[in-house]
Amino acid sequence: MPDASRRARLLSVLKTVTSQPLPSDDEESLFESGLLDSFALPDLVSALEQEFSIKVPDRDLNPRKFDSIARMEAYLEDHAG
């Protein structure tokens, strides 16, 4: 079951990094929609690391892992405490 608190924190980070309204569809690609690009990815990952006290290894710095809200939630579920 998704963690509502984690989701709220994730959405807050995304709103800060993108400064734009987020899609209502959690599966929508944030890169294809133009909300994120390869230049924003390091900022997003850094903000997630700070917010969730995790370290994203270099091998995970792949836009595909952070392509949608759903994928980020799944990543955080696997990596955040």
Backbone as a chain_set.jsonl record, in Angstrom:
{"seq": "MPDASRRARLLSVLKTVTSQPLPSDDEESLFESGLLDSFALPDLVSALEQEFSIKVPDRDLNPRKFDSIARMEAYLEDHAG", "coords": {"N": [[0.846, -1.189, 0.0], [0.614, 2.203, -0.876], [2.484, 4.819, 0.707], [1.075, 7.503, 2.204], [2.188, 9.794, 3.368], [4.819, 9.737, 2.389], [4.241, 10.047, -0.299], [3.11, 12.631, -0.329], [5.349, 14.139, 0.421], [7.032, 13.553, -1.75], [5.567, 14.705, -3.878], [5.701, 17.354, -3.077], [8.462, 17.866, -3.322], [8.719, 17.507, -6.1], [7.084, 19.618, -7.047], [8.592, 21.782, -6.213], [10.967, 21.457, -7.7], [10.062, 21.423, -10.377], [8.382, 23.634, -10.621], [5.926, 23.843, -11.827], [2.503, 22.894, -12.588], [1.638, 19.578, -11.625], [1.095, 16.478, -13.421], [-2.129, 14.84, -13.501], [-2.215, 12.168, -13.918], [-0.465, 9.565, -12.632], [1.206, 7.931, -14.064], [2.071, 9.3, -16.25], [4.654, 10.447, -18.363], [7.098, 12.487, -17.091], [9.169, 13.583, -18.409], [8.535, 13.443, -21.155], [6.333, 15.112, -21.124], [7.509, 17.492, -20.663], [7.918, 18.542, -18.15], [10.158, 17.757, -16.77], [13.663, 17.627, -17.59], [16.827, 16.471, -18.892], [18.603, 18.135, -17.647], [17.333, 18.918, -15.347], [17.166, 16.586, -13.934], [19.451, 15.913, -12.176], [19.034, 17.88, -10.163], [16.525, 17.138, -9.215], [17.071, 14.536, -8.218], [18.957, 15.145, -6.246], [17.356, 16.694, -4.53], [15.499, 14.749, -3.758], [17.199, 12.987, -2.436], [17.942, 14.555, -0.236], [15.43, 15.075, 0.994], [14.476, 12.508, 1.609], [16.535, 11.284, 2.922], [18.331, 9.538, 1.578], [20.727, 7.884, -0.563], [21.219, 8.112, -3.866], [22.578, 5.893, -6.028], [25.093, 6.243, -8.612], [24.549, 4.501, -10.731], [21.829, 4.467, -10.795], [21.071, 6.874, -11.805], [19.212, 7.491, -13.979], [17.016, 8.619, -16.361], [14.763, 7.058, -16.855], [14.121, 5.735, -14.462], [13.034, 7.741, -13.0], [10.9, 8.718, -14.355], [8.154, 9.067, -14.043], [5.579, 9.963, -11.661], [4.618, 7.658, -10.451], [6.737, 5.841, -10.903], [8.766, 7.065, -9.411], [7.658, 6.887, -6.872], [7.681, 4.101, -6.547], [10.439, 3.657, -6.63], [11.269, 5.03, -4.325], [9.893, 3.576, -2.425], [11.326, 1.225, -2.508], [13.855, 2.099, -1.702], [13.862, 4.051, 0.325], [13.571, 4.511, 3.847]], "CA": [[0.0, 0.0, 0.0], [1.441, 3.418, -0.928], [2.608, 5.613, 1.923], [0.526, 8.837, 1.891], [3.159, 10.804, 3.798], [5.92, 9.716, 1.42], [3.711, 10.615, -1.545], [2.989, 14.081, -0.147], [6.713, 14.687, 0.397], [7.497, 13.435, -3.129], [4.886, 15.729, -4.679], [6.25, 18.643, -2.664], [9.78, 17.981, -3.969], [8.492, 17.698, -7.536], [6.573, 20.971, -7.278], [9.715, 22.702, -6.021], [11.927, 21.3, -8.801], [9.473, 21.74, -11.687], [7.689, 24.933, -10.567], [4.775, 23.772, -12.729], [1.506, 21.93, -12.117], [1.968, 18.179, -11.894], [0.02, 15.78, -14.128], [-3.036, 14.082, -12.641], [-1.925, 10.759, -14.178], [0.825, 9.199, -12.02], [2.015, 7.179, -15.03], [2.487, 10.19, -17.335], [6.086, 10.741, -18.395], [7.419, 13.875, -16.751], [10.134, 14.038, -19.407], [7.808, 13.667, -22.406], [5.422, 16.245, -20.946], [8.299, 18.709, -20.569], [8.094, 18.987, -16.763], [11.564, 17.499, -16.417], [14.582, 17.328, -18.679], [18.062, 15.874, -18.372], [19.281, 19.111, -16.79], [16.614, 18.965, -14.071], [17.278, 15.303, -13.233], [20.334, 15.978, -10.994], [18.389, 18.683, -9.123], [15.463, 16.306, -8.653], [17.678, 13.461, -7.425], [19.541, 15.78, -5.066], [16.257, 17.065, -3.632], [14.961, 13.501, -3.201], [18.188, 12.486, -1.47], [17.822, 15.364, 0.977], [14.108, 14.911, 1.617], [14.241, 11.144, 2.089], [17.764, 10.783, 3.56], [18.832, 8.39, 0.833], [21.791, 8.166, -1.523], [20.926, 7.481, -5.147], [23.855, 5.562, -6.663], [25.255, 6.708, -9.991], [23.924, 3.564, -11.679], [20.395, 4.747, -10.824], [20.826, 8.203, -12.389], [18.664, 7.169, -15.277], [15.703, 9.263, -16.442], [13.698, 6.044, -16.853], [13.751, 5.428, -13.073], [12.362, 8.914, -12.43], [10.111, 9.193, -15.484], [6.781, 9.404, -13.659], [5.339, 9.974, -10.218], [4.49, 6.258, -10.036], [8.077, 5.232, -10.859], [9.492, 7.634, -8.272], [7.085, 6.284, -5.662], [8.189, 2.731, -6.469], [11.857, 3.747, -6.285], [11.371, 5.418, -2.919], [9.419, 2.437, -1.619], [12.428, 0.258, -2.453], [15.123, 2.648, -1.213], [13.731, 4.942, 1.491], [13.146, 3.786, 5.044]], "C": [[0.887, 1.247, 0.0], [1.385, 4.201, 0.387], [2.177, 7.049, 1.6], [1.496, 9.948, 2.265], [4.322, 10.895, 2.809], [5.469, 10.359, 0.118], [3.61, 12.137, -1.442], [4.363, 14.747, -0.203], [7.278, 14.646, -1.02], [6.871, 14.527, -3.992], [5.399, 17.121, -4.338], [7.611, 18.887, -3.321], [9.6, 18.254, -5.461], [8.001, 19.108, -7.851], [7.677, 22.002, -7.146], [10.66, 22.66, -7.218], [11.328, 21.747, -10.133], [8.86, 23.125, -11.745], [6.509, 24.989, -11.529], [3.757, 22.797, -12.148], [1.887, 20.506, -12.521], [0.804, 17.502, -12.615], [-0.867, 15.013, -13.147], [-2.805, 12.58, -12.801], [-0.528, 10.424, -13.652], [1.752, 8.472, -12.978], [2.551, 8.067, -16.159], [3.974, 10.492, -17.236], [6.318, 12.217, -18.125], [8.433, 14.457, -17.73], [9.428, 14.34, -20.731], [6.881, 14.87, -22.305], [6.171, 17.571, -20.806], [8.476, 19.237, -19.149], [9.532, 18.811, -16.299], [12.373, 17.329, -17.69], [15.873, 16.82, -18.054], [18.827, 16.845, -17.476], [18.626, 19.191, -15.416], [16.782, 17.687, -13.262], [18.235, 15.359, -12.036], [19.741, 16.791, -9.844], [17.304, 17.866, -8.42], [16.057, 15.239, -7.736], [18.286, 14.021, -6.146], [18.463, 16.141, -4.047], [15.635, 15.827, -2.995], [15.905, 12.922, -2.15], [18.075, 13.244, -0.151], [16.528, 15.077, 1.718], [13.945, 13.538, 2.273], [15.465, 10.505, 2.743], [18.245, 9.487, 2.915], [20.001, 8.841, -0.023], [21.448, 7.398, -2.79], [22.259, 7.183, -5.822], [23.893, 6.01, -8.127], [24.542, 5.801, -10.996], [22.41, 3.791, -11.792], [20.065, 6.117, -11.414], [20.392, 8.046, -13.846], [17.272, 7.798, -15.35], [14.546, 8.261, -16.362], [13.219, 5.732, -15.428], [12.926, 6.545, -12.442], [11.402, 9.551, -13.438], [8.708, 9.648, -15.098], [6.665, 9.413, -12.137], [5.277, 8.543, -9.706], [5.862, 5.594, -9.935], [8.893, 5.773, -9.68], [8.966, 7.054, -6.959], [7.622, 4.871, -5.474], [9.668, 2.736, -6.069], [12.024, 4.06, -4.806], [10.892, 4.298, -2.001], [10.528, 1.406, -1.45], [13.66, 0.78, -1.719], [15.039, 3.54, 0.025], [13.143, 4.144, 2.653], [11.744, 3.896, 5.418]], "O": [[1.819, 1.335, 0.799], [0.363, 4.229, 1.072], [2.834, 7.733, 0.815], [1.609, 10.94, 1.545], [4.754, 11.987, 2.44], [6.215, 11.121, -0.498], [3.987, 12.847, -2.374], [4.516, 15.805, -0.813], [7.933, 15.595, -1.451], [7.57, 15.198, -4.752], [5.518, 17.973, -5.218], [7.88, 19.982, -3.817], [10.256, 19.134, -6.018], [8.454, 19.723, -8.816], [7.7, 22.989, -7.882], [11.103, 23.703, -7.698], [12.012, 22.384, -10.935], [8.82, 23.734, -12.814], [6.136, 26.066, -11.994], [4.103, 21.964, -11.31], [2.392, 20.27, -13.619], [-0.347, 17.902, -12.444], [-0.406, 14.588, -12.088], [-3.161, 11.803, -11.916], [0.471, 10.934, -14.16], [2.957, 8.4, -12.736], [3.396, 7.629, -16.94], [4.49, 10.76, -16.151], [5.806, 13.083, -18.833], [8.544, 15.675, -17.867], [9.688, 15.368, -21.355], [6.667, 15.572, -23.293], [5.562, 18.64, -20.826], [9.115, 20.271, -18.954], [10.054, 19.619, -15.531], [11.845, 16.939, -18.732], [15.994, 16.747, -16.831], [19.615, 16.417, -16.633], [19.293, 19.498, -14.428], [16.571, 17.687, -12.05], [17.866, 14.89, -10.96], [19.921, 16.437, -8.679], [17.179, 17.897, -7.196], [15.598, 15.06, -6.607], [18.14, 13.427, -5.078], [18.634, 15.92, -2.848], [15.28, 15.851, -1.816], [15.469, 12.43, -1.11], [18.107, 12.643, 0.923], [16.532, 14.861, 2.93], [13.357, 13.416, 3.347], [15.442, 9.322, 3.081], [18.524, 8.494, 3.586], [20.236, 10.038, -0.187], [21.394, 6.168, -2.781], [22.999, 8.107, -6.158], [22.859, 6.136, -8.783], [23.997, 6.277, -11.992], [21.784, 3.362, -12.762], [18.892, 6.479, -11.512], [21.099, 8.413, -14.784], [16.434, 7.535, -14.487], [13.473, 8.59, -15.856], [12.03, 5.491, -15.219], [12.206, 6.321, -11.468], [11.127, 10.749, -13.387], [8.136, 10.518, -15.753], [7.547, 8.929, -11.428], [5.82, 8.242, -8.643], [6.123, 4.861, -8.981], [9.624, 5.024, -9.031], [9.74, 6.766, -6.046], [7.978, 4.486, -4.36], [10.097, 1.912, -5.262], [12.825, 3.429, -4.117], [11.44, 4.105, -0.916], [10.661, 0.789, -0.394], [14.432, -0.008, -1.172], [16.046, 3.757, 0.698], [12.334, 3.235, 2.466], [11.322, 3.31, 6.415]]}, "num_chains": 1, "name": "protein.A"}
